[in-house]
Amino acid sequence: MTPEELRRRYGQMWIISPAVVGGWYAVRRTSLSVYAQEHGLSEIRCGTSPTELARRLEEETRLEQRPWQRIATSRDRAS
């Protein structure tokens, strides 16, 4: 996958850039809720190449589309 293909595919939701020391990173254009973060979603994803970053962003897409069940947090356990 080329950097341009990566940007075309994921650029609506992610800001995609080459990293200073090599590799690539993507930052979400909008912040995630605490609830989304507790369900495994990330605000930043990295890869050594555009192809690897595309795989990681596809993982995020699958997580976003998966039905979420409420999971117990440390705040719940303290109550």
C-alpha positions as CSV (number, residue, x, y, z in Angstrom):
1,M,0.0,0.0,0.0
2,T,1.3,3.4,-0.9
3,P,1.1,6.4,1.5
4,E,-1.4,8.0,-0.9
5,E,-3.6,4.9,-0.9
6,L,-3.4,4.9,2.9
7,R,-4.6,8.5,3.1
8,R,-7.4,7.9,0.6
9,R,-8.7,4.9,2.5
10,Y,-8.3,6.3,6.1
11,G,-7.8,10.0,5.8
12,Q,-11.3,11.0,6.7
13,M,-11.0,9.6,10.2
14,W,-7.2,9.8,10.7
15,I,-4.3,12.2,10.2
16,I,-1.6,10.1,8.6
17,S,2.1,11.1,8.6
18,P,5.6,9.7,8.3
19,A,7.4,9.5,11.7
20,V,10.6,11.4,12.2
21,V,12.7,8.4,13.1
22,G,11.0,6.1,10.5
23,G,7.7,4.4,10.1
24,W,4.3,5.9,10.0
25,Y,1.7,7.0,12.5
26,A,-2.0,8.0,12.4
27,V,-3.9,10.2,14.9
28,R,-7.7,10.3,15.1
29,R,-9.2,13.5,13.9
30,T,-11.7,13.4,16.8
31,S,-11.1,12.4,20.4
32,L,-12.4,9.2,21.7
33,S,-14.7,8.9,24.7
34,V,-13.4,7.2,27.8
35,Y,-16.0,4.5,27.1
36,A,-14.5,3.9,23.6
37,Q,-11.0,3.8,25.1
38,E,-12.1,1.3,27.7
39,H,-13.2,-1.0,24.8
40,G,-9.8,-1.0,23.2
41,L,-10.0,1.8,20.7
42,S,-6.8,3.9,20.2
43,E,-6.3,7.6,19.4
44,I,-2.9,6.9,17.8
45,R,-1.7,3.9,15.8
46,C,1.8,3.3,14.4
47,G,3.4,1.0,11.8
48,T,6.8,0.5,10.3
49,S,5.4,0.9,6.8
50,P,2.2,2.2,5.2
51,T,1.1,-1.4,4.8
52,E,1.6,-2.2,8.4
53,L,-0.2,0.9,9.5
54,A,-3.1,0.0,7.2
55,R,-3.4,-3.4,9.0
56,R,-3.5,-1.6,12.3
57,L,-6.2,0.9,11.1
58,E,-8.2,-2.0,9.8
59,E,-8.1,-3.5,13.3
60,E,-9.4,-0.3,14.7
61,T,-12.2,-0.3,12.1
62,R,-13.2,-3.8,13.2
63,L,-13.2,-2.8,16.9
64,E,-15.4,0.2,16.1
65,Q,-17.9,-2.0,14.3
66,R,-18.0,-4.7,17.0
67,P,-20.9,-4.5,19.4
68,W,-19.7,-3.3,22.8
69,Q,-20.7,-4.9,26.1
70,R,-20.3,-2.9,29.3
71,I,-17.1,-4.0,31.0
72,A,-16.3,-3.5,34.6
73,T,-13.8,-0.7,35.3
74,S,-11.8,0.0,38.4
75,R,-14.4,2.7,39.3
76,D,-17.1,0.1,39.2
77,R,-15.1,-2.3,41.4
78,A,-14.5,0.5,44.0
79,S,-18.3,1.1,44.4
